[in-house]
Amino acid sequence: MSICIISKFMIKFILPIAVFIAAVYGISYYWTNSSSKGKKKIALGLIIALIIGISLTIFLIFH
């Protein structure tokens, strides 16, 4: 496999999975250490990040 094919595979599949795992870890850490107002902000940010992440993953897969 050439470097180009490997890098495309990594960007399309491995990178979104790694970002998702890091986001879940970070959110769970901050969720346990925040107040109810902070939890509302985290939930709103999570919804926005989820929409952006799904859109970016779909774009990268079908591009």
CYANA upper distance limits for C-alpha pairs under 8 A (distance plus 0.5 A):
  1 MET  CA      5 ILE  CA      6.94
  1 MET  CA      6 ILE  CA      7.29
  2 SER  CA      6 ILE  CA      6.94
  3 ILE  CA      7 SER  CA      6.53
  4 CYS  CA      8 LYS  CA      6.69
  5 ILE  CA      9 PHE  CA      6.67
  6 ILE  CA     10 MET  CA      6.68
  7 SER  CA     11 ILE  CA      6.65
  8 LYS  CA     12 LYS  CA      6.54
  9 PHE  CA     13 PHE  CA      6.45
  9 PHE  CA     14 ILE  CA      7.73
 10 MET  CA     14 ILE  CA      5.32
 10 MET  CA     15 LEU  CA      6.50
 11 ILE  CA     15 LEU  CA      5.76
 11 ILE  CA     16 PRO  CA      7.99
 11 ILE  CA     60 LEU  CA      8.29
 12 LYS  CA     16 PRO  CA      7.57
 12 LYS  CA     57 THR  CA      7.64
 12 LYS  CA     60 LEU  CA      6.00
 12 LYS  CA     61 ILE  CA      6.27
 13 PHE  CA     17 ILE  CA      7.08
 13 PHE  CA     61 ILE  CA      8.34
 14 ILE  CA     18 ALA  CA      6.66
 15 LEU  CA     19 VAL  CA      6.63
 16 PRO  CA     20 PHE  CA      6.59
 16 PRO  CA     53 GLY  CA      8.16
 16 PRO  CA     57 THR  CA      7.08
 17 ILE  CA     21 ILE  CA      6.78
 18 ALA  CA     22 ALA  CA      6.72
 19 VAL  CA     23 ALA  CA      6.56
 20 PHE  CA     24 VAL  CA      6.69
 21 ILE  CA     25 TYR  CA      6.77
 22 ALA  CA     26 GLY  CA      6.63
 23 ALA  CA     27 ILE  CA      6.48
 24 VAL  CA     28 SER  CA      6.58
 25 TYR  CA     29 TYR  CA      6.74
 26 GLY  CA     30 TYR  CA      6.78
 27 ILE  CA     31 TRP  CA      6.29
 27 ILE  CA     42 ILE  CA      7.91
 28 SER  CA     32 THR  CA      6.89
 29 TYR  CA     33 ASN  CA      7.25
 30 TYR  CA     34 SER  CA      6.66
 31 TRP  CA     38 GLY  CA      8.44
 31 TRP  CA     39 LYS  CA      6.69
 31 TRP  CA     42 ILE  CA      7.83
 34 SER  CA     38 GLY  CA      5.88
 34 SER  CA     39 LYS  CA      6.73
 35 SER  CA     39 LYS  CA      6.64
 36 SER  CA     40 LYS  CA      6.87
 37 LYS  CA     41 LYS  CA      7.06
 38 GLY  CA     42 ILE  CA      6.66
 39 LYS  CA     43 ALA  CA      6.56
 40 LYS  CA     44 LEU  CA      6.74
 41 LYS  CA     45 GLY  CA      6.60
 42 ILE  CA     46 LEU  CA      6.45
 43 ALA  CA     47 ILE  CA      6.77
 44 LEU  CA     48 ILE  CA      6.90
 45 GLY  CA     49 ALA  CA      6.51
 46 LEU  CA     50 LEU  CA      6.40
 47 ILE  CA     51 ILE  CA      6.81
 48 ILE  CA     52 ILE  CA      6.80
 49 ALA  CA     53 GLY  CA      6.38
 50 LEU  CA     54 ILE  CA      6.54
 51 ILE  CA     55 SER  CA      6.64
 52 ILE  CA     56 LEU  CA      6.53
 53 GLY  CA     57 THR  CA      6.55
 54 ILE  CA     58 ILE  CA      6.63
 55 SER  CA     59 PHE  CA      6.59
 56 LEU  CA     60 LEU  CA      6.60
 57 THR  CA     61 ILE  CA      6.61
 58 ILE  CA     62 PHE  CA      6.69
 59 PHE  CA     63 HIS  CA      6.22
